[in-house]
Amino acid sequence: MPRRERNKFVKRGQVLELLIEDYAYGGKGIARIRNEHGEFVVFVPNTLPGQLVKAQVKKSSKTYAECKLFEVLKPSEDEIDVPYQDIPGAPYIKLPIEKQHAYKKQSTIELFKRIGKVADIEDKFDEFVTSPNTFHYRNKMEYGFSAIGYNHELKTDVDEFTLGFKKRGTWWCGDNLNNDSGLFDAEFENNLKDIRNYCQDTGLAPWHAPKKEGFFRYFVVRKSYKTNKLLFNLVTTSYDLPQFDLDKFANYLVALFGDRVAGLLHTINDEVGDRTIATTGSINLIYGKDKIVEELLNLNFEISMKSFFQTNPKSAEKLYTKVIDYALENKEAIDNTVVMDLFCGTGTIGQILASRSENAKIVGVDIVVSAIEDAKENAKRNGIEGLKFYAADVGKFLSEHPEYENKIRTIILDPARAGISPKTLKKIINLNAERLVYVSCNPSTQARDTEQLMHAGYNIKKFSLVDQFPHTSHIETVVLFEK
């Protein structure tokens, strides 16, 4: 058996100091190592051209390596000072927003050329849709408790009660959020240290990730922009629960935030896995209500702690408006025909479309039964008719509902991050619609699907980018395909 050739540039686990030279799709900074063996490419996520960074090699091949970012040693010349605490979830917050937009547009276009094989993609570009709020745009945050903190002066782990986010590049180490991160509600985040002190004063332990023990695990917050209310979820283990007064904690939150408190839920999670909602745990309402109401394009949606809902509702309005514009661009193609809203979730797009087009028959389809139940409830609440929802698998849909055979002329696709599986995409192509409006939160899987759609006779008519998550590498795409 031939011996695997040793990488002449890096080895796994090695910690490197790297100068970032270029930017690739998905927020990957590109550094290059040059020595007597030639030039070698190194990718470091969440970095920018001009930064000097410290990173650890996680994977390497003959031609490139992928690293994990530890810290930024020297900022890029493009970065500016901002009055917010630095957190891992906002790696580009110091980069002016116009520069962020330029990086996102250029890297996404390159992606469609390289993976989707669309040579003339620039000619199809319609619009870059910006987020109405650059800061404080999120409506949900998850803060983690940890028994291990980090001393930034001494650059070492310390035993400490922390509440905030994981320290960049670690899974075991928490970093206190002491003030506004610039992403979520400023009043709430400026009070988070008081909530941390309240919990610490109980004498109960925060979660110790390596030992997989402790009482306090997460504090999750949802916000409604319509009502300005906050819905809280405290996640703990059950072991020390008799020693913690949940009603007293609810009263403390009301003392801090007054009538902004919509409700407090308590979740028991005794599993060792690192997630807020346990598969086996219970969730109980301690105070107030278990839902908040949000508004999108004059429609109301009830949101629980578990509901999937757009994280940046103001930008989501712009995203959905673009989707509807593409769907309604050819009015004749919509009137008196069936529009299928596939992967419809809680039915937001279908409801907005139904409220704008009286003559279209809109069919929402999703395999998740609970999402379809929510969709029906939301449509009833908003008084929208002419809309049908089915909990079904797309492949079996036509055999179960033959009345829609050859009547579906427009399909709206809004899949999860993983994109559409090749088998499902074949079934979608077999529905033989004339037009597809494909929304994606992961353009790399969309670019992959584009190649298959082009083989099936669809062409990109136009596409737009929507910035739902300023200060991150994420970008949403809306593509109109026509046969």
Residue pairs with C-beta under 8 A, 6 or more apart in sequence:
5 62
7 60
7 61
7 62
7 65
8 35
8 37
8 40
9 33
9 35
9 37
9 40
9 60
9 65
10 16
10 33
10 40
10 42
10 57
10 60
10 65
11 57
11 60
12 57
12 58
12 59
12 60
13 56
13 57
14 56
14 57
15 54
15 55
15 56
15 57
15 70
16 33
16 42
16 54
16 55
16 56
16 57
16 67
17 52
17 53
17 54
17 73
18 31
18 33
18 42
18 44
18 52
18 53
18 54
18 55
18 67
19 31
19 51
19 52
20 29
20 30
20 31
20 44
20 47
20 48
20 49
20 50
20 51
20 52
20 53
20 76
21 29
21 30
21 31
21 32
21 49
22 29
22 30
22 49
23 29
23 30
23 48
23 49
23 103
23 106
23 107
24 30
24 43
24 107
24 110
25 107
25 108
25 110
25 111
25 443
25 444
25 473
26 45
26 107
26 444
26 473
27 45
27 46
27 47
27 91
27 92
27 472
27 473
28 43
28 44
28 45
28 47
28 473
29 43
29 44
29 45
29 46
29 47
29 48
29 49
29 51
29 53
30 41
30 42
30 43
31 41
31 42
31 43
31 44
31 53
32 39
32 40
32 41
32 42
33 39
33 40
33 42
34 40
40 63
40 64
40 65
41 63
41 64
41 65
42 55
42 57
42 64
42 65
42 66
42 67
43 64
43 65
43 66
43 67
44 53
44 55
44 67
44 68
44 69
45 68
45 69
45 473
46 69
46 88
46 91
46 92
46 473
47 53
47 55
47 69
47 72
47 91
48 76
48 78
48 79
48 92
48 95
48 103
49 76
49 78
50 75
50 76
50 77
50 78
51 72
51 73
51 74
51 75
51 76
52 72
52 73
52 74
53 69
53 70
53 71
53 72
53 73
54 69
54 70
54 71
54 73
55 67
55 68
55 69
55 70
56 67
56 68
56 70
56 169
57 65
57 66
57 67
58 66
58 67
58 68
59 65
59 66
60 66
68 169
69 168
69 169
70 168
70 169
71 168
71 169
75 94
76 95
78 95
78 96
78 99
79 94
79 95
80 94
80 95
80 96
81 94
82 93
82 94
82 182
83 180
83 182
84 90
84 93
84 135
84 179
84 180
84 181
84 182
85 177
85 178
85 179
85 180
85 181
85 182
86 93
87 164
87 165
87 175
87 177
87 181
87 183
88 165
88 166
88 167
88 168
89 165
89 181
89 183
89 472
90 181
90 182
90 183
90 471
90 472
91 471
91 472
91 473
92 100
92 471
92 472
92 473
93 182
93 471
95 471
97 130
97 134
97 470
100 467
100 470
100 471
101 128
101 130
101 467
104 128
104 465
104 467
104 473
104 475
105 128
105 465
108 443
108 465
108 475
108 477
109 121
109 122
109 125
111 443
111 444
111 447
112 118
112 121
112 443
112 447
112 450
113 119
113 121
114 447
115 444
115 447
115 448
115 450
115 451
116 446
116 447
116 448
116 450
116 451
116 454
117 450
117 451
117 454
118 124
118 447
118 450
118 454
118 460
121 460
121 463
124 460
124 461
124 462
124 463
125 462
125 463
125 464
126 462
126 463
126 464
127 322
127 464
127 465
128 464
128 465
128 467
129 315
129 318
129 319
129 322
129 464
129 465
129 466
129 467
130 467
131 137
131 312
131 314
131 315
131 318
131 467
131 468
131 469
131 470
132 314
132 315
132 318
133 312
133 314
133 315
134 470
135 182
135 183
135 470
136 182
136 183
136 184
136 185
136 186
137 183
137 312
137 314
137 315
137 470
138 183
138 184
138 223
138 311
138 312
139 222
139 223
139 224
139 225
139 294
139 309
139 310
139 311
139 312
139 313
140 220
140 221
140 222
140 223
140 309
140 311
141 183
141 184
141 220
141 221
142 218
142 219
142 220
142 276
143 163
143 164
143 165
143 177
143 192
143 218
143 219
143 220
143 221
144 163
144 164
144 165
144 166
144 174
144 207
144 217
144 218
145 161
145 162
145 163
145 174
145 199
145 206
145 207
145 214
145 216
145 217
145 218
145 219
146 162
146 163
146 166
146 172
146 173
146 174
146 206
146 207
146 208
146 209
147 159
147 160
147 161
147 162
147 174
147 205
147 206
147 207
147 208
147 209
147 211
147 214
148 157
148 158
148 159
148 160
148 162
148 172
148 173
148 174
148 208
148 209
148 210
149 157
149 158
149 159
149 160
149 161
149 162
149 173
149 174
149 175
149 176
150 156
150 157
150 158
150 167
150 170
150 173
150 174
150 175
151 157
151 158
157 172
157 173
160 174
160 176
161 196
161 199
161 200
161 206
162 174
162 175
162 176
162 196
162 206
163 174
163 176
163 177
163 192
163 193
163 195
163 196
163 199
163 206
163 216
163 219
164 174
164 175
164 176
164 177
164 178
164 192
165 174
165 175
165 177
166 173
166 174
166 175
167 173
167 174
167 175
171 209
171 274
172 209
172 210
174 206
176 193
176 196
177 189
177 192
177 193
178 192
178 193
179 189
179 190
179 193
180 186
180 189
180 190
181 189
182 471
183 471
184 221
184 223
185 221
185 223
185 230
187 257
187 260
188 221
188 223
188 230
188 257
191 256
191 257
194 256
195 219
195 252
195 253
195 256
198 249
198 252
199 206
199 216
202 243
202 244
204 215
204 216
204 240
204 243
204 244
205 213
205 214
205 215
205 216
205 240
206 214
206 215
206 216
207 213
207 214
207 215
207 216
207 217
207 237
208 214
209 274
212 272
213 237
214 237
215 236
215 237
215 239
215 240
215 241
215 244
216 234
216 236
217 235
217 236
217 237
217 269
217 276
218 233
218 234
218 235
218 269
218 276
219 232
219 233
219 234
219 235
220 232
220 233
220 235
220 276
220 305
221 230
221 231
221 232
221 233
222 230
222 231
222 233
222 292
222 303
222 305
223 229
223 230
223 231
223 292
224 231
224 262
224 292
224 293
224 294
224 303
225 294
225 295
225 313
225 314
226 293
226 294
226 295
226 300
227 262
227 292
227 293
228 260
229 260
229 261
229 262
229 292
230 257
230 260
230 261
230 262
231 262
231 263
231 265
231 289
231 290
231 291
231 292
231 305
232 253
232 261
232 263
232 264
232 265
233 264
233 265
233 266
233 267
233 276
233 283
233 305
234 246
234 249
234 264
234 265
234 266
234 267
235 266
235 267
235 268
235 269
235 276
235 277
236 244
236 266
236 267
236 268
236 269
237 268
237 269
237 270
238 268
238 270
239 270
241 268
246 264
246 266
246 286
247 286
247 287
249 264
249 286
250 261
250 264
250 286
250 287
250 288
253 261
253 264
253 287
254 261
254 287
261 287
261 288
262 288
262 289
262 291
262 292
263 285
263 286
263 287
263 288
263 289
263 290
263 291
264 285
264 286
264 287
264 288
265 283
265 284
265 285
265 286
265 290
265 305
266 283
266 284
266 286
267 276
267 277
267 278
267 281
267 282
267 283
267 284
268 278
268 281
268 282
268 283
269 275
269 276
269 277
269 278
269 281
270 278
270 280
270 281
271 278
271 279
271 280
271 281
277 283
277 305
277 306
283 305
290 304
290 305
291 302
291 303
291 304
292 302
292 303
293 300
293 301
293 302
293 303
294 300
294 301
294 303
294 309
294 313
295 301
295 313
296 310
296 313
296 316
296 317
296 320
296 348
296 352
297 317
297 320
297 321
297 352
297 355
298 355
299 348
299 351
299 352
299 355
299 378
299 382
299 384
300 378
300 381
300 382
301 309
301 346
301 348
301 378
302 377
302 378
302 381
303 309
307 346
307 374
308 345
308 346
308 371
309 346
310 316
310 319
310 348
310 468
311 468
311 469
312 468
312 469
315 466
315 467
315 468
316 468
318 466
319 439
319 466
319 468
319 476
319 478
320 348
320 349
320 352
322 464
322 466
322 478
323 349
323 412
323 414
323 437
323 439
323 478
324 349
324 352
324 353
324 356
326 437
326 462
326 478
326 480
327 334
327 339
327 353
327 410
327 412
327 435
327 437
328 334
328 353
328 356
328 357
329 480
330 435
333 409
333 410
333 434
333 435
334 357
334 359
334 360
334 409
334 410
335 357
335 359
335 360
336 359
336 360
336 361
337 360
337 361
337 407
337 408
337 409
337 410
338 360
338 361
338 362
338 363
338 404
338 407
338 408
338 409
339 350
339 353
339 360
339 361
339 362
339 363
339 408
339 409
339 410
339 411
339 412
340 363
340 365
340 404
340 408
340 410
340 411
340 412
340 431
340 433
341 347
341 349
341 350
341 353
341 362
341 363
341 364
341 365
341 412
341 414
342 365
342 366
342 394
342 411
342 412
342 413
342 414
342 415
342 428
343 365
343 366
343 413
343 414
343 415
343 416
344 350
344 364
344 365
344 366
344 371
344 372
344 375
344 389
344 414
345 366
345 368
345 371
345 375
345 414
346 371
346 374
346 375
346 378
347 364
347 371
347 372
347 374
347 375
347 376
347 378
347 379
347 387
347 389
348 378
349 412
349 414
349 439
350 362
350 363
350 364
350 375
350 379
350 387
350 389
350 412
351 375
351 378
351 379
351 382
351 384
351 387
353 360
353 362
353 412
354 360
354 362
354 379
354 384
354 385
354 386
354 387
355 382
355 384
358 386
360 386
361 386
361 388
361 407
362 386
362 387
362 388
363 388
363 389
363 390
363 404
363 408
364 372
364 375
364 387
364 388
364 389
364 390
365 389
365 390
365 392
365 394
365 397
366 372
366 375
366 389
366 391
367 391
367 392
367 393
367 394
368 391
369 391
372 389
372 390
372 391
375 389
376 389
379 385
379 387
379 389
390 397
390 401
392 400
392 401
394 424
394 427
394 428
395 423
395 424
395 427
397 404
398 404
398 405
398 431
406 432
408 431
408 432
408 433
409 433
409 434
409 435
410 433
410 434
410 435
410 436
410 437
411 428
411 431
411 433
411 435
411 436
411 437
412 436
412 437
412 439
413 420
413 428
413 436
413 437
413 438
413 439
414 439
414 440
415 440
415 445
416 441
417 441
417 442
417 445
418 442
418 445
419 440
419 442
419 445
419 446
419 448
419 449
420 428
420 445
420 449
422 452
425 449
425 452
425 453
428 436
429 452
429 453
429 456
434 482
434 483
435 480
435 481
435 482
435 483
436 453
436 458
436 479
436 480
436 481
436 482
437 478
437 479
437 480
437 481
438 446
438 449
438 477
438 478
438 479
438 481
439 476
439 477
439 478
440 446
440 476
440 477
440 479
441 468
441 474
441 476
443 475
443 477
446 477
446 479
450 460
450 479
453 481
454 460
457 483
458 481
458 482
458 483
459 481
459 482
459 483
460 479
460 480
460 481
461 480
461 481
461 482
462 479
462 480
463 477
463 478
463 479
463 480
464 477
464 478
465 475
465 476
465 477
466 475
466 476
466 477
466 478
467 475
467 476
468 474
468 475
468 476
469 475
